[in-house]
């Protein structure tokens, strides 16, 4: 069964609409997909409507990716199998969205002092739900202030660039709690992409597990086998499940294409089985679909 438990639509910082993402997933023979937009849970409803209208066999998992602050800096927590109507989750995401707009306003003010006007207005035109720095980068490129996204981040909005903004995301413990209150499973996304030493990353994984986190992304693009094995040791130590996802954003980035990530040993306990145990009807539907294929 081909699946992907980490991808984005244009409701946050992805390129494809939820409806277009359905077509893209079907083209790549994805059978089980989780849309995990940043701090937003609305896209899956749009995808389900498209699937029903076209009588497609693609199955969906309700998901989200929450930005959070830990003792080791910013981290991203993927939630799978969440109830998108859960008030604890939706209220927390609403507050997070407000923080994101405040951040964009701060960036706009700082860029204006550098002589770059109209960024906030440009982001408002681009951001359908959740504004991100990627939207700022797109405005900078479209306005001719940067030749590409890489230069926009390096020169203006990256970690060592001219614009400095505070990150007021919810604490890691709160992010995990909201996901679990909504019936989901909390997963530490792409652990090796945080600027941490192995020692600190090990502490982060332990802190995540102590907060109630139950899984670790163990398969994603750019992760080599040695690092994967290192992460698996920490997964075992903290008695966690593994997860897999492409972190898909754009169709033209082939190295992060939908459904494309390193394979895992089938003996490693995976969130896929957790999801199918939680939803027996989904298990039956997938098995019937696989039999037809």
C-alpha positions as CSV (number, residue, x, y, z in Angstrom):
1,X,0.0,0.0,0.0
2,X,1.4,3.4,-1.0
3,X,0.8,6.2,1.5
4,X,2.1,9.6,2.7
5,X,1.5,11.0,6.1
6,X,3.0,14.5,5.6
7,X,2.1,17.0,2.8
8,X,0.8,20.5,2.3
9,X,-1.7,22.3,0.2
10,X,-2.0,26.0,-0.8
11,X,-4.1,26.6,2.3
12,X,-0.7,26.9,4.0
13,X,2.6,27.0,2.2
14,X,2.0,24.3,-0.5
15,X,1.5,25.0,-4.2
16,X,-1.5,22.7,-5.1
17,X,-5.0,23.3,-3.9
18,X,-6.6,20.4,-1.9
19,X,-8.6,19.4,-4.9
20,X,-5.5,19.4,-7.1
21,X,-3.6,17.4,-4.5
22,X,-6.3,14.7,-4.9
23,X,-5.5,14.4,-8.6
24,X,-1.8,14.5,-7.9
25,X,-2.0,11.7,-5.3
26,X,-4.1,9.6,-7.7
27,X,-1.5,10.1,-10.5
28,X,1.1,8.7,-8.1
29,X,-1.0,5.7,-7.0
30,X,-1.2,7.0,-3.4
31,X,-3.9,5.0,-1.6
32,X,-3.8,6.6,1.9
33,X,-2.9,10.3,2.4
34,X,-2.8,12.7,5.3
35,X,-3.0,16.4,4.5
36,X,-1.0,18.1,7.2
37,X,-1.2,21.8,6.6
38,X,0.5,24.2,9.0
39,X,-1.9,25.1,11.8
40,X,-5.0,24.4,9.7
41,X,-7.4,21.4,9.4
42,X,-9.8,22.7,6.7
43,X,-8.2,21.1,3.6
44,X,-9.3,17.5,4.1
45,X,-13.0,18.5,3.9
46,X,-12.4,19.9,0.4
47,X,-10.4,16.8,-0.6
48,X,-13.2,14.5,0.6
49,X,-15.8,16.4,-1.4
50,X,-13.6,16.0,-4.6
51,X,-13.1,12.3,-3.9
52,X,-16.9,11.7,-3.5
53,X,-17.8,13.7,-6.6
54,X,-15.4,11.7,-8.7
55,X,-15.9,8.3,-7.0
56,X,-12.1,7.9,-6.4
57,X,-10.6,5.2,-4.2
58,X,-8.1,7.5,-2.4
59,X,-8.5,7.4,1.4
60,X,-7.7,10.3,3.6
61,X,-6.5,10.8,7.2
62,X,-7.3,14.0,9.0
63,X,-4.0,15.8,9.8
64,X,-2.3,18.9,10.8
65,X,1.3,20.2,11.4
66,X,1.5,22.5,14.4
67,X,4.5,24.8,15.0
68,X,5.6,24.7,18.6
69,X,8.3,26.0,20.9
70,X,10.5,23.6,22.9
71,X,13.5,24.1,25.2
72,X,15.5,23.4,22.1
73,X,13.8,26.0,19.8
74,X,11.0,25.7,17.2
75,X,9.7,22.3,16.3
76,X,6.9,20.9,14.2
77,X,4.4,18.4,15.5
78,X,2.3,16.4,13.0
79,X,-1.1,15.2,14.3
80,X,-2.8,12.4,12.5
81,X,-6.4,11.1,13.0
82,X,-7.5,14.4,14.6
83,X,-11.1,15.5,14.8
84,X,-11.2,18.8,12.8
85,X,-14.2,20.0,14.8
86,X,-12.7,19.5,18.2
87,X,-12.9,22.8,20.0
88,X,-9.7,22.5,22.0
89,X,-7.8,22.0,18.7
90,X,-9.6,24.6,16.6
91,X,-9.3,27.3,19.3
92,X,-5.6,26.7,19.6
93,X,-5.1,26.8,15.8
94,X,-7.1,30.0,15.7
95,X,-4.8,31.6,18.2
96,X,-1.8,30.3,16.2
97,X,-3.2,31.9,13.0
98,X,-3.4,35.2,14.8
99,X,0.2,34.9,15.9
100,X,1.2,34.2,12.3
101,X,-0.5,37.3,11.0
102,X,1.2,39.4,13.7
103,X,4.5,37.9,12.6
104,X,3.8,38.9,9.0
105,X,2.9,42.4,10.1
106,X,6.2,42.6,12.0
107,X,8.1,41.4,8.9
108,X,6.3,43.9,6.8
109,X,7.3,46.8,9.1
110,X,10.9,45.8,9.1
111,X,11.0,45.4,5.4
112,X,9.4,48.8,5.0
113,X,12.3,50.3,6.9
114,X,14.6,48.7,4.3
115,X,12.6,50.4,1.5
116,X,10.5,47.4,0.6
117,X,6.8,48.3,0.6
118,X,3.6,46.3,0.1
119,X,4.7,42.9,1.5
120,X,1.7,42.6,3.9
121,X,-0.7,43.4,1.1
122,X,1.0,40.9,-1.2
123,X,0.8,38.1,1.5
124,X,-2.9,38.8,2.0
125,X,-3.5,38.1,-1.7
126,X,-1.5,34.9,-1.6
127,X,-2.4,33.3,1.8
128,X,-5.7,31.5,1.5
129,X,-5.7,30.5,5.2
130,X,-2.3,30.4,6.9
131,X,0.3,33.0,6.2
132,X,3.9,31.8,6.2
133,X,7.4,33.2,5.4
134,X,7.2,31.3,2.1
135,X,4.4,33.8,1.1
136,X,6.7,36.6,2.1
137,X,9.5,35.1,0.0
138,X,7.1,34.8,-3.0
139,X,6.2,38.5,-2.7
140,X,9.9,39.4,-2.6
141,X,10.6,37.4,-5.7
142,X,7.6,38.6,-7.6
143,X,8.5,42.2,-6.7
144,X,12.1,41.8,-7.9
145,X,13.8,42.1,-4.5
146,X,15.1,38.6,-4.8
147,X,15.8,36.3,-7.7
148,X,14.5,33.2,-6.0
149,X,13.2,31.8,-2.7
150,X,16.7,30.9,-1.5
151,X,17.9,34.5,-1.9
152,X,14.8,35.9,-0.3
153,X,15.4,33.8,2.8
154,X,19.2,34.4,2.9
155,X,19.0,38.1,2.3
156,X,15.8,39.1,4.2
157,X,13.8,36.6,6.2
158,X,16.1,33.6,7.1
159,X,17.7,32.9,10.5
160,X,20.8,35.0,9.7
161,X,19.1,37.6,7.5
162,X,18.2,41.3,8.0
163,X,14.7,40.8,9.4
164,X,14.4,39.3,12.9
165,X,11.0,38.2,14.3
166,X,9.9,36.5,17.5
167,X,8.3,33.1,17.4
168,X,5.3,33.0,19.7
169,X,4.1,29.5,18.9
170,X,2.3,27.4,21.5
171,X,4.6,25.3,23.8
172,X,5.4,21.7,22.7
173,X,3.4,20.2,25.6
174,X,0.3,22.2,24.5
175,X,0.6,21.1,20.9
176,X,0.8,17.4,21.9
177,X,-2.1,17.9,24.3
178,X,-4.4,19.5,21.7
179,X,-3.7,16.7,19.2
180,X,-4.5,14.0,21.7
181,X,-7.6,15.9,22.9
182,X,-8.8,15.8,19.3
183,X,-8.3,12.0,19.2
184,X,-5.0,12.1,17.3
185,X,-1.5,10.8,17.5
186,X,1.4,13.3,17.9
187,X,4.5,12.9,15.7
188,X,7.8,14.8,15.9
189,X,8.3,15.9,12.3
190,X,11.6,15.6,10.4
191,X,13.8,15.5,13.6
192,X,17.2,15.9,11.8
193,X,16.2,19.2,10.2
194,X,16.4,21.1,13.5
195,X,19.7,22.9,14.0
196,X,20.7,20.6,17.0
197,X,23.6,18.5,17.9
198,X,22.9,14.7,18.3
199,X,23.0,15.2,22.1
200,X,20.4,17.9,22.1
201,X,18.3,16.2,19.5
202,X,18.3,13.1,21.8
203,X,17.1,15.3,24.6
204,X,14.4,16.8,22.4
205,X,13.0,13.4,21.5
206,X,13.0,12.4,25.1
207,X,11.1,15.6,26.1
208,X,8.6,15.0,23.3
209,X,8.0,11.5,24.5
210,X,7.6,12.7,28.1
211,X,5.0,15.3,26.9
212,X,2.9,12.5,25.5
213,X,4.3,12.3,21.9
214,X,3.9,8.9,20.5
215,X,5.7,8.8,17.2
216,X,8.8,9.9,15.4
217,X,9.2,10.7,11.7
218,X,11.7,8.1,10.7
219,X,11.4,8.3,6.9
220,X,11.5,11.5,4.9
221,X,13.5,13.0,2.0
222,X,17.2,13.8,2.5
223,X,17.4,11.4,5.5
224,X,20.3,9.1,5.1
225,X,20.5,5.5,6.4
226,X,23.0,6.3,9.2
227,X,20.8,9.0,10.6
228,X,17.7,6.9,10.2
229,X,19.3,4.1,12.2
230,X,20.3,6.7,14.9
231,X,16.8,8.0,15.1
232,X,15.4,4.4,15.3
233,X,17.6,3.8,18.4
234,X,16.0,6.8,20.1
235,X,12.5,5.7,18.9
236,X,13.1,2.3,20.5
237,X,14.5,3.9,23.7
238,X,11.4,6.1,24.1
239,X,9.0,3.3,23.0
240,X,7.6,5.3,20.1
241,X,6.1,4.4,16.7
242,X,7.6,5.4,13.4
243,X,6.0,7.6,10.7
244,X,6.8,8.3,7.1
245,X,6.1,11.4,4.9
246,X,7.4,13.4,2.0
247,X,6.7,16.9,3.4
248,X,5.5,17.6,-0.1
249,X,5.0,21.3,-1.1
250,X,5.7,21.7,-4.8
251,X,5.4,19.4,-7.8
252,X,8.6,20.6,-9.3
253,X,10.7,19.5,-6.3
254,X,11.2,15.9,-7.3
255,X,13.3,15.0,-4.2
256,X,10.3,15.7,-2.0
257,X,7.6,14.3,-4.4
258,X,4.4,12.9,-2.9
259,X,4.9,9.4,-1.6
260,X,8.7,9.6,-2.0
261,X,10.7,8.8,1.1
262,X,13.2,6.1,2.2
263,X,11.8,2.6,2.9
264,X,11.6,1.3,6.5
265,X,12.1,-2.1,7.9
266,X,8.7,-3.8,8.1
267,X,9.5,-4.9,11.6
268,X,9.5,-1.3,12.9
269,X,6.1,-0.5,14.5
270,X,4.4,2.2,12.4
271,X,1.6,4.7,12.8
272,X,0.0,3.2,9.7
273,X,-1.0,0.2,11.8
274,X,-2.1,2.5,14.6
275,X,-4.4,4.3,12.2
276,X,-5.9,1.1,10.8
277,X,-6.5,-0.2,14.2
278,X,-8.3,3.0,15.1
279,X,-10.4,2.8,12.0
280,X,-11.4,-0.8,11.0
281,X,-13.7,0.5,8.2
282,X,-10.7,2.2,6.6
283,X,-8.7,-1.1,6.9
284,X,-11.5,-3.0,5.1
285,X,-11.8,-0.3,2.4
286,X,-8.1,-0.3,1.8
287,X,-7.8,-4.1,1.6
288,X,-10.7,-4.2,-0.9
289,X,-9.1,-1.5,-3.0
290,X,-5.8,-3.3,-3.0
291,X,-7.5,-6.5,-4.0
292,X,-9.2,-4.7,-7.0
293,X,-5.8,-3.3,-8.0
